[in-house]
Amino acid sequence: MPARQFQANGGRRVRVSGYHKPFLGLALLLALANCDEALTSSVAPQPRPVALAPEPIAYVPPSAASQDLARFYQRVERDLLTRGLLRIDGGGPDAPYDADDLARNFEVIAFYSEYPDHAVTVSSRQTDGQLSRWTGPVRIQAEFAPSVAPAAREQDAAQIEAYAARLARLTDHPISVVNRKANFHVFFAGKDDSAFVVTRLKQLIPNISQALLDLVANPRANIDCFVFASATSTAPHRYVRAVTLIRTELPDLLRQSCIHEEIAQGLGLSNDSPAARPSIFNDDDEFALLTSHDEKLLTMLYDPRLQPGVTVEAARPVVRIIARELMGQQL
């Protein structure tokens, strides 16, 4: 994609000329980097009334700058679609894969993070090469900043509800949408909503680091969505909290793509692979929504035969068995 190709640059996909795909800016991964120090209060055994859902925020029309950004993203989406990208068919005869492909892609995507050397805090520890995921229920809550229009709020909430139900079926893990006591917050916020995001994050995570707060509240222009997840020092491979930010200026398909990818990344599929196809865990932007291949990755991730903390080497024989089972191939 000459002048429009994507390149990694501190996030998932950043285009040289400004275009970029929805990306896991920072499952850099807080969970896999285990930056629990920044999120200590999220797991402390103390009353946290702020976990209750906030009152609905009154709609405030977006500024001219936000509207300009929305038009930019509309051009991005049109450009990608014109080039046959952002497919929503889930993969087909032109994108075959077998059990060996599935097992190999799972190892790369589930056992490693995109930027393992990234450290948000000095206490960050390396956990690449080991499996990380949630062990307790995942309670997802969507929160809408003032600039999100009422119709968009309804559409986004409905998509998250349907997607959470799909993820629960695929993983056989308790994943649900709630309006209080969430541990997986999905913020829809735009260029005008920094104050809202800062206030909510300080309520939810009182000890959040300033560096992380700045990243989430004021994402760079080349970031349209990201997720970070956290574990604890005593259980570094078991996720306990996640926060996703999705720009409200995104048009419908890019926005839905963010929902699919960031929540799935926050569940533990924290890496990308150029070999993964058909998949949203690939920098090529070919697929916008979760594919049949990706569904199997999620099923593998939460298979009880694989436990958090297992190394890629120890898991490899089991991963191959599960992949062949899912593909209906004989062992």
Disulfide bonds with the S-S distance in Angstrom:
Cys225-Cys258 1.99
